């Protein structure tokens, strides 16, 4: 009687659950954004650039309410804190002293997750139809579409976004005049090492 072949049990890798941006600290948000920038552009930021990018440039949305489209306004108020009325509803806006097309907040949403839309934003900046003089916060919608792609994972859209970012936002971030709010779940696996900021 022949011996039965021995079947070795192979343990399948367990997919680690992703934590959401509700949990991530500003330091971890900064690390995630820098990692995404370097990975997509095939480059490394210099030590001087890394030192210039502070954790405080990546504000954490409010924890008491969910991060869906209906609550975006409340989260933006939270980012500005007690000064939100002065920035978003300043008297100059009412009196017409601020030219149209000069927002304090720019939201790049998953609902417009098309390369064409990204090119349109860049074109408006090039034409100066979209002014950046008052821009203080860029909100990136991190929610995924039905296929599981997000602003930073769908290749063509991702490439257009980083092109836009490098052209108009990166220097402002380094100068401390712009903050980036990652709105929605961030796909960081539990247990994955998240690099700490240079300040720590």
C-alpha positions in Angstrom: 0.0 0.0 0.0 1.4 3.3 -1.1 1.9 6.1 1.4 -0.4 9.0 0.9 1.4 12.1 -0.2 1.9 14.6 2.5 0.1 17.8 2.0 1.7 20.8 3.7 -0.6 23.4 4.9 0.3 26.8 3.6 -0.9 29.8 5.6 -2.3 32.5 3.5 -1.2 35.9 4.3 -3.7 37.8 6.4 -4.7 41.1 4.9 -4.2 43.7 7.5 -7.1 46.1 7.9 -6.6 49.7 6.9 -6.9 52.5 9.3 -8.7 55.6 8.4 -7.7 59.2 8.5 -9.8 59.6 11.6 -7.1 57.8 13.5 -4.0 59.2 11.8 -2.2 62.0 13.5 -0.9 65.1 11.6 2.6 63.5 11.7 1.3 60.3 10.1 -0.6 62.3 7.5 2.5 64.3 6.7 4.5 61.0 6.3 1.8 59.5 4.1 1.6 62.6 1.8 5.4 62.8 1.5 5.6 59.0 0.7 3.0 59.4 -2.0 4.7 62.4 -3.5 8.1 60.7 -3.6 6.7 57.4 -4.9 4.6 59.0 -7.7 7.4 61.3 -8.8 10.3 58.9 -8.4 12.3 61.4 -6.4 13.3 62.2 -2.9 12.7 65.5 -1.2 15.8 67.2 0.1 16.5 67.4 3.9 15.8 71.1 3.7 12.4 70.5 2.0 11.5 67.9 4.6 12.4 70.2 7.4 10.2 72.9 5.9 7.1 70.6 5.7 5.7 70.7 9.2 3.2 68.4 10.7 0.9 71.3 11.3 0.5 71.7 7.5 -1.6 68.5 7.5 -4.6 69.3 9.8 -6.7 66.4 11.2 -10.4 66.6 10.5 -12.9 66.6 13.4 -13.4 63.3 15.1 -16.9 63.9 16.3 -18.5 63.7 12.9 -18.1 61.5 9.9 -16.0 62.5 6.8 -18.7 62.5 4.1 -19.7 65.2 1.6 -22.4 66.6 3.8 -20.1 67.3 6.7 -17.3 68.9 4.7 -18.2 72.4 5.7 -18.0 71.6 9.4 -14.6 70.0 8.9 -13.3 73.1 7.0 -14.5 75.3 9.9 -12.6 73.0 12.2 -9.4 73.4 10.1 -9.6 77.2 10.4 -10.6 77.1 14.1 -12.1 80.3 15.6 -11.0 82.4 12.7 -13.2 80.6 10.1 -15.6 83.5 9.9 -12.9 86.1 9.3 -11.3 84.0 6.5 -14.3 82.5 4.8 -16.9 85.3 5.4 -14.6 88.3 5.7 -16.2 91.7 5.1 -14.1 92.3 2.0 -16.0 89.5 0.3 -19.3 91.1 1.0 -18.0 94.5 0.0 -16.7 93.2 -3.3 -13.0 94.0 -2.5 -11.9 90.5 -3.2 -11.9 89.5 -6.9 -14.0 86.5 -7.8 -12.0 83.3 -8.3 -9.7 83.8 -5.3 -10.8 81.1 -2.9 -9.4 80.4 0.6 -10.2 76.7 0.2 -9.9 74.5 -2.9 -11.5 71.1 -2.8 -10.3 68.5 -5.3 -13.1 65.9 -5.1 -13.4 62.3 -6.0 -16.6 63.2 -7.8 -14.5 65.0 -10.4 -11.9 62.3 -10.6 -11.1 62.7 -14.2 -7.9 63.8 -15.8 -9.9 66.4 -17.8 -11.1 68.0 -14.6 -7.5 68.1 -13.2 -6.3 69.7 -16.4 -9.1 72.2 -16.2 -7.9 73.3 -12.7 -4.4 73.7 -14.0 -5.5 75.7 -17.0 -7.5 78.1 -14.8 -4.4 78.6 -12.7 -2.3 79.3 -15.9 -4.9 81.8 -17.1 -5.0 83.3 -13.6 -8.8 82.8 -13.7 -8.2 80.8 -10.5 -6.3 83.1 -8.2 -4.2 81.6 -5.4 -3.5 84.8 -3.4 -6.0 83.8 -0.7 -5.6 80.1 -0.9 -4.9 78.6 2.6 -6.2 75.1 2.4 -6.3 72.4 -0.3 -8.7 69.6 0.6 -8.0 66.2 -1.1 -10.9 63.8 -1.3 -9.5 60.5 -0.4 -12.7 58.5 -0.9 -12.5 55.8 -3.5 -14.8 55.2 -6.5 -16.8 52.0 -7.2 -13.6 50.3 -8.5 -11.6 51.2 -5.4 -9.5 53.9 -7.0 -8.8 57.3 -5.4 -7.3 60.6 -6.3 -3.8 59.2 -5.5 -4.1 55.7 -6.9 -5.7 56.1 -10.3 -2.5 56.6 -12.4 -3.5 59.1 -15.0 -5.4 61.3 -12.5 -2.6 60.9 -9.9 0.0 62.0 -12.4 -2.1 65.1 -13.3 -2.6 65.9 -9.7 1.1 65.8 -8.8 1.8 67.9 -11.9 -0.7 70.5 -10.6 0.7 70.2 -7.1 4.3 70.8 -8.2 3.4 73.7 -10.4 1.2 75.6 -7.9 1.1 74.2 -4.4 4.5 72.7 -3.4 6.3 76.0 -2.9 3.4 77.4 -1.0 3.5 74.4 1.3 7.2 74.8 1.9 6.7 78.5 2.7 4.0 77.6 5.2 1.3 79.5 3.4 -0.7 76.4 2.5 -2.1 73.4 4.3 -3.3 70.1 2.9 -6.3 68.4 4.4 -6.7 64.7 3.5 -10.4 64.1 3.7 -11.6 60.5 4.0 -10.0 57.1 4.6 -6.3 56.8 4.1 -5.1 53.3 3.1 -2.4 52.7 5.7 -2.2 49.1 6.9 -2.2 48.4 10.6 1.3 47.5 11.7 2.9 49.3 8.7 5.6 51.6 9.9 4.7 55.2 9.3 7.8 57.3 9.2 7.8 60.1 11.7 8.4 63.7 10.9 11.8 65.2 10.8 10.9 67.3 13.8 10.4 64.3 16.1 
